């Protein structure tokens, strides 16, 4: 299953995206975790990028026990970064990507200040080596929501930076 949709950068959108993802991933064994990751990524796009004044794009791909969720934002001068508990203290925000890291197998980012895609891969497979092989086969042709032209959405070939991988623990 592959799905992509554009949303206005309004604070009510994370709830709408959650409900949509719930319907799309109803048969997925990682549905709840994927929805939580997606809600965090959407919230970050609305709060920390120019998407608040524009729009953001959501992508959801599912193949068996694997799910990728991705959010393309309208860009920001700062890059997504993981914050430690010491950095956030009792702050009400700042832990979003840490939550995604706790739930996902991999988290990555591609793009620049003109627009970024932040993505998370999730799997219910306990065998890490087998999961990596299967995930690579499944996601080899999965785009990261980068426009090549105004009418189509495919990978532009820009390198993607891994923020976290459960296999490497970083």
N, C-alpha and C positions, 0 to 999 in steps of 0.2 A: 504494500500500500504506500502510495506517495501522495502527499497533499501539500499545497501551498496557498496562503492567503494573505492579503494586505489588510491592515487595521489602522485606524486613526490613532494618533498618540495621546489618547485620553486615559485618565486614571481608571475608568470603568472597564477597560478592555481586558485586563488580566482575568477577570471573572468570565467574560465571554470566551476567551481563549481556553480556559479550563474546561468549560462545558463542552466546547467543540472537541477538544482533545479527548475528553472522557468518552464521547460518542465514537470517535474515530479509532480509539485504542481499546474498545470494550473487551476484545478477546485477547489482549496482550497480557502476559504474566507480569510485566513491569509497568503496567498502566499507571498506578498511583505514583510511583517514583518519577516516571516520565512527566506526568502532569505537574508534579511539584517542581521539577527542574524547569519545565517550560514556563511556569508562572513566575519563577525567580528571574529567568532570562528576559521575559516580557517586562516585568517590573523594572529591571535595570535599564532596559531600552527607553522606557518612558521617563524614568527619574534622572538618568545620567547621560543622555544623549540628545541630539537635536530632534529625535523622533517625537518629543513632547510637542513640538510645533509643526510636526509633519505626520509621518506614518512609519510603521514598521512592518516587516514581513515575517511570517511564521512558516516554517517547514516542518513537516512530520513525516518520517519514513518508518515503516515497520516491515520486518521480514522474520517470521518465526518468533524466536525468543529475543530478537534484537530490535531496538528502537533508537532512532536518532531524532532529536528535536533540535531545531536551530531557529535563531532570531536574527534577522538582518535589521540593523538600525540605520539612522540617518547620519551617523558619525558624531564624533566628539574629539576634543583635543587630548583627552586622557584615555589610556588603554584600560581594559578590564584587568583587575588585579585581585589576587587573593589577600584577604586581610586576616591577620591572626586575632585571637581573642583579646590579646593585650592591646592591639591597635584599636579595636572597637569598644572595649570596656563595656559600659552599660548603654552605649548608643543604641538607638532604635533601628539603625540600619548599618550596613557594612558587612553583613555575614552571608549575603545571597550566594556568592560563588562558592563559599565554604559549604553551604548546604548542598549545592549541586555536586561538589566534589565528593561529599559523603554518600550521595545516592548513585552517582554515575560511574561507569568504568573509565571513561575518558571525557575530557573537556578541552575544547580548543577554540581558537579565534583566528580569523582571517580578515584582512582589510586594513584600512587606515582611517585618518580623520574624516574622510569623505563618506565612509560607511563601513561598518564591520558586521561580520557574521560571527556569533558565538554559538557553539554547538556542543551537545552532550550526547554521548553514546551510552546506552543502558542495555544490560543483558541479564538474564536470570540463570545463565550457564555458570556452574561452579568451577568448571575446569578452565582455568585462565588461558592455558596454551591453546586448547581447542577453541575457546571463544575468540581468541585473537585471529586465528586462521579463518574461522567462519565470518567474523566481523569484517576482515579485510576483503574476503570474497564478496560479501553483501554490499559493502560500502564503496567498492572500487569505482562505481559509476554514479554514486549519489552526489548531486550538485550541492554546493554550499550557498545557494541563493545569490550568486554573483551574476549580474546582468552582462551578457555579451553584446546584446543589442536591445533596443527598446521593446521588442516583441517577444524575446525568448529569455529564459533564465537557465543558465548553465554555469559550470565552473569556469572562471576566467583563467585558470592556471596559476593564479597567485598562490604563493606558498601559505600553508596553514600552520600556525604555531600551536603546539600542544601545551596547554596550561597544566594539565594533570592527566596522568595515566595510572590506573590502579595497578597495572603490571609493573611500573617502575616506582610507584609510591610517591611520585612528585607531580 
